[in-house]
Amino acid sequence: MESQMHYSTVSEAINALRKQGFTVDFNLEENCIVHDLKKYAAEDFEIVDVYRYEGNSDPADEAAVYAIESRSGLKGILVTAYGTYTSGMSEAILKKLGGK
């Protein structure tokens, strides 16, 4: 689910999402996303929006910003290096993030 609105930079996207109530910082682990000590499997969250950024000269600059909402209503942001998160990820998480 790619957003119709696109922000010029990753930081602009993050700031706009924070204003929309996506205030939690999620992190990516092998088979889930996490916040504090709570782990969320693929079926425990939905991706509300995605913003992808490609580096102009360096592929290492590519990133994806995900607006995520858990089943419990927790809203947050996950930022990944676009395309590099696939190693060791479960198939369910990869499908959810659009990696497969």
Secondary structure, 3 states (H helix, E strand, C coil): CCCCCCCCCHHHHHHHHHHCCCCEECEEECCEEEECCEEECHHHEEEEEEEEECCCCCHHHCEEEEEEEECCCCEEEEEEECCCCCCCCCHHHHHHHCCC
